[in-house]
């Protein structure tokens, strides 16, 4: 028996040997979060990712079907074909070979008939394709994802950086964005990100790196252009490169600007724990705005702060309208960060802020679209969608030094979601009929150190 085992092992191909040895391990499953550690070459990272999360990747197929049916009004197969065609040039550029290798690794590691290379490209590209001409609609371009802030110096209690973020998403993709992935790429900067199974970047855009950079973002709504994938590359290429290569805040600006396709325009909030400097970096297709400080606060609420960005690339007029989501959150952030808590901001205070339900437009506390902790699923009639805040995260410089943060999964406020409670609302709305398969029940979770 021993001799036979040795003989069989020696006869294995190099690919089969990689299937035996996994460059990674699952670290934990707690309070809704899944932690994994992966390392090595980009292919090895992808293979470990696919193998460790293969059970969860099956749910991603249902989620992407729901998204493309409800948002793009097309079939999954047609959407995958479109992505393959549109992103073919970018996927074959030698500079970005590592993205292709990691996606292939995920595919091979998962070994699921529905999780093909082309499917994974299409999954990674979903937010990018919202800005592609064929799929660009009022619904996708106006969609605001996330509330966030970052503070430093005299704005915080200790003078160190404090950052907080929650993801505003359809509940299908939001409820699979529960992976905390520690990545150590060979010859690159190790980093940690919140992500979904199958993605090579965060998509929830919450990360920290061994270079001392922490970051998050909020999308810029109501942009008025189409992405240029003939000359640029999608955002998930660029932000992944920034996370594993960026040594300074300026590196993030230069990497994200180079070959910018204009897809997924964001107000990036970045911090350097080595210097205490924070940055608000807004990038759209035709405009860029960069601001830095060692004393103060930046926040994002889905409206561009820079006048230049609004003038060149956005039709947004809601930033001061308290009856709209962005305007109400703008006013509430201004009060909480600049008046009520300025000079006393800690991670505990950050949890209160990112979980806030005060509706400035109605001058009362309520769960709805105008809260920092957003809940569109609580609205009625045309405002109703199965979307809202699906997590909450806080970090400060001390936590970042230890490569940790605190998070809550499900929503910043810890709300319970049961599909059966939304049957009538969903069936009487414009929700995709695939929502029942794509959405999962989420119990009440607690804040936990990750």
Buried (B, 14 or more C-beta within 10 A) or exposed (E): EEEEEEEEEEEEEEEEEBBEEBBBEEBEEBBBBBBBBBBBBBBBBBBBBBBBBBEBBBBBBBBBBBBBBBBBEBEBEEBBBBBBEBBEEBBEEEEBEBBBBBBBBBBBBBEBEBBEBBBBBBBBBBBBBBBBEEBBEEBBBBBBBBBBBBBBBEBBBEEBBBBBBBBBBBBBBBBBBBBBBBBBBEEBBBBBBBBBBBBBBBBBBBBBBBBBBBBBBBBBBBBEBBBBBEEBBBBBBBBBBBBBBBBBBBBBBEBBEEBBBBBBBBBBBBBBBBBBBBBBBBBBBEBBBBEBBBEBBBBBBBBBBBEBBBEBBBEBEBBEBBEBBBBBBBBBBBEBBEEEBBEEBBBEBBBBBBBBBBBBBEEEEBBBBBBBBBBBBBBEEEEBBBBBBBBBBBBBBEBBEEBBBBBBBBBBBBBEBEBEEBEEBBEEBEBBEBBBBBBBEBEBBEBBEB
